[in-house]
Amino acid sequence: MDLSIVIVNYNVQYFLEQCILSILAASKNVAVELIVVDNNSSDESCKVILEKYPEVTLIKNKENVGFSKANNQGVKIAKGEYILILNPDTVVAEDTFDQILEYAKSKQNLGILGVKLIDGSGNFLSESKRGIPTPIVSFYKLFGITGKRTGKYYATHLNENESGVVAVLVGAFMLLKKSIYNEVKGFDEAYFMYGEDIDLSYKVLNKGYQNYYFAETQVIHYKGESTQKDTKHLKYFHNAMKIFYKKYFKLNKVYDFIMSFGIELWFLLKYFKLMMFRKKSNTTFKVLYLGEDELVKDYLNKKYFVLTEDLMDDFKHIKNHIHSNKIDTIIFDNSTISNKKIIEHFEALKSENVYFKIHPRTTKFLIGSTNSVSRGKVELIN
């Protein structure tokens, strides 16, 4: 077995199904096993897996045990030489696994490998590559102090399209050998949510391995789906940072107070930003549909003003359509367009101020997210 993929799921049924479909499409040349650990979801996530995807190994927890423990459960039964920790709100390209395994095998001292992540609007997610969040680096980050000496939180020595050595990768996509995962004893289960990816990256570095950021493949990470940003999760985040700093750094009481204040301030600003996004309307009026599914076409024509385009690779032509017809939403049909091409469209059209939706193949729903802060939307096709 080349690769074991472990996904921790909690109440994101539709995003999970899209993720599974993208994994199956990317597994043509790689021996892959897929393990989903469900943290007691109240939606139909488990039912969908059992009825539609028998090739998936499902672990059903009777309670939400958190991200760290659930991943450790999945890795424990994994048979692959390599482990991929993957969030359910991601979409991989058809050649992602081929590329990351080839790159990983070319590195003699590989610890963890991460990739270029973009959100549902096509924008680069800066947490794809990070530095060690030492107290001083975190202090600069929390209080918005930037510069050549202070911009180390997001590993600014590499640009987003440049592969290379970094310190910390994000838990949405982490590839490493199972032997190394076991050597560092996996995720620290003291972290319920947040911080566990920083901790794992740091433990791997301390064992003498090198972590890498690989920019040659891009993966969509909707991000707003995995966790709901509210005051409850503010507490999780705050506690996670406290665990990390107490574990690896000795802080005096004054500095600890400043850091604690900064963490709360940072997350509250994120929370208020989320509230502002929720007030904005993302109403769809004019749709550019890139696909050939007659069921989807019929559904869209009943609800919206719809244009259909065949020149799917001609970004200039699509941009002209957006401007001349005042398009507000582009719908990509995965039955016709590959995930790789969809991801390319996201990046190429990210500045056009349009909302992207995807119709995952073999499904009866549309899915999309306007930003990396708020939760995305699912539209059932009926």
N, C-alpha and C positions, 0 to 999 in steps of 0.2 A: 504493500500500500504506500503510494507516494505521499498523499496529503490527507490529513483529517481536519475537517472544518468544524469548529465548535461555535454555535450560535446560542446566546442566552436570550430568550424571548419573554416579553411581558406585555400582553394586550396590544400587540401591533400586527394583528392577523393579516391584513392586506399587504403591508410592507414586507412581512416575513415571506409571504407567498411570492411576491415579486423577487425577493432576494434568492429564494430557492430556485426559481426558474432561471435566474441569471447564472447561478452556480452550475445547474445542469447543462446549460448551454456552453459553459466554459470548461467542461470536464471531458471533452471529446478525446484529448490526447494525454490526459493525466488520470491515474487511478485515484479516485477521490471517495472518501466516505464523509457523510454529512450527519452531524450529531446536533440535535436541537434540545436544549435544556429549557423547559418551560417553567417559569416561576409562579405557578398557580394563576394563570391568566383566567379572566372571567369572560373573555370573548371566545370565538370558535377556532382559535389557533390550533389547538390539539386535534380537533375534529377534522379540520382541513388537511392536516398532515396525515392522519390515519386513513382518510378516505381517498386522498389524491396522490400522496407521495409515500408509498410503502417503502421506498428505498432509503428513507430518512430514519435514522435511529432516534427515537423520542424518549427523553427522560421527563416524567411529569412529577414535579415537586408539589407537595401538598401545602406549601407555604412559600412566600417570597423569601428566599435565602440570600438574596443579594447577588451582585455581579461576580464577585471573586469566588465565592463558594460554588456557584453554579458552573462557572467555567472549569474549576478544578474537578467537579463531577464529570463533566464531559471529557476532559483530557484523560482522566483516569481509565476510561474504557476505550480510548482512541488507539487505533492500530497503525496509524501512519508514521513514517519517519519524521515528517514535518507536521506541525500543528499550525493552523490558521485560526486565530481568535477574530471573529467577525461579528459586527453588529447586524441585527435584522433589518435595519433601515438603510441598507446599502445595495448598490447594483454594480456588479463586476462586469468587465468587458470579456468577450469570448476568448481573448488571448491572455488575460491577466495571469492565470495560474501557470501557463507555459513560461511567461516572462519572469515572474518572480522566482520560480524554481530554478530556472537557468541562471539568473543573477545570484541567487543564494548559493548555488553550488560552485560558483566561481570565486566565492570568498572563503578563504581558509579558516578565518577566525570569526565567522558570522555569529552574532548574538541574535538580535531581533531585526526584522526587516519591515519597514512601513512603506506606504505608497502615497502618491499624490491624490488627495481627497478634494472633491468639489461638492458644494451644496446643491440643493434643488433648483437654484438659479444659475448655476454654472460658475459660481465664484469660488476661488481657492480658499480652502480652510487652513489657516496658518498653523493650527495645532498638528498638522500632518508631520511636522518636524520641529522638535523643541530641544532646548538645552536643559541642563540640570537646574531645577528651580531652587538654587541656593537661597538663603534668606535675603541676600543683597539683590540678586537677580529678581526674585519675587517682589521685593520692595519696589524696585524700579517699575516692574510690570503693573503692580496694583495701583501705583500712584501716577501712572502715565508718563514716566520719565524715559525719554527715548534718546538714542544717540549710538555712536559706534561702540562705546564701552558698555552701554546699558541695554542694548537690543538683543541680549543673548537668550531671552526666554523662548523665542521662536526660531532659534538657530539661523540667524540672518547671514551667517557666513556662506550659506547656499541660497540661491534663488529658487523659486517654486519649480522650475524646470531643470534643475541641476541635481543629479544624484550624488550622494557622498555620505561620509560618516557624520552621524549625529548622536546625541546622547539619549534622547527620550522620544518614544513613539506613542501614538494614541491607541487606546484599547479598541477602537472601532475596526482596526485592521492591524494585526500583529502576527507576523510569520516567524516561527523559530522551530528548531529541532525539539522533538519531544524529550530527548535526553537532556537538553539544556533546561527545558521547563521543569523537569523533575530534579535536576541538579540544584536549582535555586528554590525548589519546593513550591513552584507555581505562584499563584496570586496569594498575597497575604490576606487571609479571611477576616482580619481586623477591619478591613475596608469593606463597608457594605456597598457603597457606590461612590465613585470619584476617587482619584488618587492612586488606585491600584495599578494603573498602567505606568504611572511615574515610578512607583515602587518597584515593579517588575523590571522596568528598564534599568533602574539604578542597581538592582541586585545582579543583573546580568553583566553590567559594566564592572562591578566589583569582583566578578569572577574572572575578569581579564578578557572578555569578548568585546567585539565592536558592533555597535548598532548602526544600521544603514537606512537612509531615506532613498527610495527608488522612484524617480520621476517619470519613467518611461511608460508606465501604465496609469490610467486615471480611473478612479472609482467614485461613484456618486454616494455621498453620505448625507442623507436628509437631515440627520442630526437632531432635529427637534422632536423626533418620534421616540427615541430610546428612553428618554426621561422627561418628565414634565417639569418645567421650570417654575417652581413655586417656593413658598417659605419652608415647606418640609424638606425640599431638596437643598435649600440654602443650608440647613442644619447638617445634612449629609456632607456637603462640600466643605463646610467649616470644620467638621470633625475629621474628615479625611486629611486636610492640610495639617491639622494638629498632630495626627498620628504620624505623618511623614516627618515633620520637623522634630518631634520628640524622639523619633527612631534614629534619625541620622545627624541631627544638629543640636547643639546645646545653646539655648537662648536664655538671655537674662529676662527678668520679668518685664522690664520696660520695653525691650524689643519684642517680646512675645505679645504684649498688649498692642503695640503698633501694628504687628502683622495680623493679629486677630481682627483689629478694627479695619485694616485694609481689605482683608478677605471679605468681610461682611459688606463693606462699601462697594467693592467690585461686584459682588453677586446681586446686591440690591439695584445697582445700575443696570445690570443685565435684566433683572426682573421688571424694572420700569420700562426698559426698551421693549420687552415682550408685550407689556400692556399697550404700548403705542402701536405695535404691529397688529395687535388684535383689533384695534379701533379702525384700522385701514380696511377698506373693502377690496376684495380681489374678485369682484363679480366678472363673470365671463359673458361677453356679448358677441364678439367676432372671433371666429376660430379658423386657424389654418390647420387642416388635418393632413398629416403626412402618413398615408396608409391606404389599404385597399379592402379593409374588412367592411362588408355591406351592412352587417348588424350595427357596427359602430357608426357608420355613415347615417343610417336611418335614425338612430338615437340622437345623434348630433343635430341633424336637420330639423328635428322636432323642437329643439330647444334654442338653437343659436343660428346666427348667420354664418354659414360655413363655406370656406374655400378649400378645394382639394388640389394638391400640388404633386406632380410626378418627379420634378427635378430636385430630388431629395439631397443631393450632394452639392448643389449649386447655392452656396451661402449668399452670394451677392443677389441672386434671383429671389431667394427667400426674404432677404432684407428689403428688397424693392416691394414685395408683396406686403410686408409688415407696414411700411410707410404709406404706400398708395391706398391700401384698404383699411388702414387703422386697426390692424390686428392686435388683439390684447392677449390671445392665448394660442399656443402651438401645441398640438397633440401629436405625439409620435406613436405610431403603432408598431410594437415589437414583433408582431406577426410578419411585418414587411421589412422593418429596419432593425439591424443588429444593435445590441446594447452598446457596442463600441462606437457605432455611428451616432447613436443617440447622445452618448457622452461628448463626442466631438461637436455635435450641434449645440449642446448646452454651453460649451466653452466658447464656441465661435459667435453665438448669439446672445451672450450674457449681458451685453451693454444695450440691447434693443428694448429694454423695459417691457418685456412680455412674460407671461406666466407659462411655464412648461408643465405639461401633463404627459403621462405615458399610459398607453394601454398594453399591459403585459400580455404576452401571447397566451392563448387558451383560457383567459379569464373574462369575466364580465364586469370589470370595473376600470375606472381611470384613476390615476394617482399622481399627486404632485405636491410640491412645497415651494412657497415663494421666498423663503429665507432660511437661515440656519438657527433661528431663535424660536419661532413659533411652530406648532405642530402642523403637519400638512393636512391635505384634504383628500378624501376618497369619494368618488362619485360612482354609484352603482349603475350599470347599464341595464335598462329594463324596457 
